[in-house]
Amino acid sequence: MERCLDLLLTRRSVRKFEGREVSDELLRKVLDAARYAPSARNSQPWEFVIVKDRKLIEELGKVHRYASPLLNAPLAVVVLCDPEASPTSYLVDCANATIYLMLAAHALGLGSVWIQSLRDVERVLEIVGAPANRVPVAIVAMGYPAERPTPPRRKELSELVHLNKYGTRWEA
Ligand SMILES: Cc1cc2nc3c(=O)[nH]c(=O)nc-3n(C[C@H](O)[C@H](O)[C@H](O)COP(=O)(O)O)c2cc1C
């Protein structure tokens, strides 16, 4: 179980990928793990679009300036939410599935980065041909890592944790 903790601490956003393909067998394991994410009332309001078509990946990679890691990724996964299936929590539910997917990818030796999609909902839906009543909560660029990024700074626990009442420091 300590190794699971290690998995959480060593995942990094990877933005440079090797050219080699990811097998469907590996991808299946990644997507299978995403199904186990928690969701409100177990509503599982997510669906996944695997994008391997170069033309479509390039269109996704141009939805905004920070989407460019997609341009050198062998594949992308668009995580779609159905707001009707989980009206209060669909964004949270689908964020859970996205991070499960990214952690599973990391466990299997793949790299990934979450690409923002919530400012370009209509365009992303159009590119992958999804119905207008879905929300693309994330585009995940994925592939074998071609970089080992240094961890970005994390806030200290002392900046984040309160005991019982907001403002009381937790001295552990
Ligand atoms: C909701 C969300 C949106 C993000 N959007 C982008 C993005 O559009 N492009 C990008 O390169 N990284 C994006 N990231 C990745 C973050 O920049 C990254 O997670 C953060 O810098 C921490 O680095 P780490 O993932 O290596 O711990 C996004 C992450 C999240 C959770």
The ligand as an SDF file (V2000), in Angstrom:
LIG
                    3D

 31 33  0  0  0  0  0  0  0  0999 V2000
   -8.3620   21.2490  -14.4250 C   0  0  0  0  0  0  0  0  0  0  0  0
   -6.9500   21.2300  -14.9480 C   0  0  0  0  0  0  0  0  0  0  0  0
   -6.6550   21.8710  -16.1370 C   0  0  0  0  0  0  0  0  0  0  0  0
   -5.3610   21.8210  -16.6660 C   0  0  0  0  0  0  0  0  0  0  0  0
   -5.1320   22.3830  -17.8830 N   0  0  0  0  0  0  0  0  0  0  0  0
   -3.8980   22.2520  -18.4470 C   0  0  0  0  0  0  0  0  0  0  0  0
   -3.6820   22.6870  -19.7980 C   0  0  0  0  0  0  0  0  0  0  0  0
   -4.5880   23.1650  -20.4740 O   0  0  0  0  0  0  0  0  0  0  0  0
   -2.4440   22.5410  -20.3170 N   0  0  0  0  0  0  0  0  0  0  0  0
   -1.4040   21.9790  -19.5980 C   0  0  0  0  0  0  0  0  0  0  0  0
   -0.3050   21.8790  -20.1470 O   0  0  0  0  0  0  0  0  0  0  0  0
   -1.5880   21.5380  -18.3150 N   0  0  0  0  0  0  0  0  0  0  0  0
   -2.7960   21.6460  -17.7350 C   0  0  0  0  0  0  0  0  0  0  0  0
   -3.0380   21.1470  -16.4710 N   0  0  0  0  0  0  0  0  0  0  0  0
   -1.9390   20.5240  -15.7230 C   0  0  0  0  0  0  0  0  0  0  0  0
   -1.4610   21.4060  -14.5570 C   0  0  0  0  0  0  0  0  0  0  0  0
   -0.7320   22.4960  -15.0830 O   0  0  0  0  0  0  0  0  0  0  0  0
   -0.6050   20.5510  -13.5970 C   0  0  0  0  0  0  0  0  0  0  0  0
   -1.3980   19.5320  -13.0560 O   0  0  0  0  0  0  0  0  0  0  0  0
   -0.0230   21.3920  -12.4590 C   0  0  0  0  0  0  0  0  0  0  0  0
    0.9000   22.3300  -12.9600 O   0  0  0  0  0  0  0  0  0  0  0  0
    0.6800   20.5420  -11.4170 C   0  0  0  0  0  0  0  0  0  0  0  0
    1.7090   19.7520  -12.0090 O   0  0  0  0  0  0  0  0  0  0  0  0
    1.7210   18.1660  -11.8440 P   0  0  0  0  0  0  0  0  0  0  0  0
    0.4850   17.6480  -12.5380 O   0  0  0  0  0  0  0  0  0  0  0  0
    2.9860   17.6910  -12.5150 O   0  0  0  0  0  0  0  0  0  0  0  0
    1.6880   17.8430  -10.3940 O   0  0  0  0  0  0  0  0  0  0  0  0
   -4.3260   21.1710  -15.9390 C   0  0  0  0  0  0  0  0  0  0  0  0
   -4.6380   20.5170  -14.7370 C   0  0  0  0  0  0  0  0  0  0  0  0
   -5.9310   20.5190  -14.2550 C   0  0  0  0  0  0  0  0  0  0  0  0
   -6.2630   19.7440  -12.9870 C   0  0  0  0  0  0  0  0  0  0  0  0
  1  2  1  0
  2  3  1  0
  2 30  2  0
  3  4  2  0
  4  5  1  0
  4 28  1  0
  5  6  2  0
  6  7  1  0
  6 13  1  0
  7  8  2  0
  7  9  1  0
  9 10  1  0
 10 11  2  0
 10 12  1  0
 12 13  2  0
 13 14  1  0
 14 15  1  0
 14 28  1  0
 15 16  1  0
 16 17  1  0
 16 18  1  0
 18 19  1  0
 18 20  1  0
 20 21  1  0
 20 22  1  0
 22 23  1  0
 23 24  1  0
 24 25  2  0
 24 26  1  0
 24 27  1  0
 28 29  2  0
 29 30  1  0
 30 31  1  0
M  END
$$$$
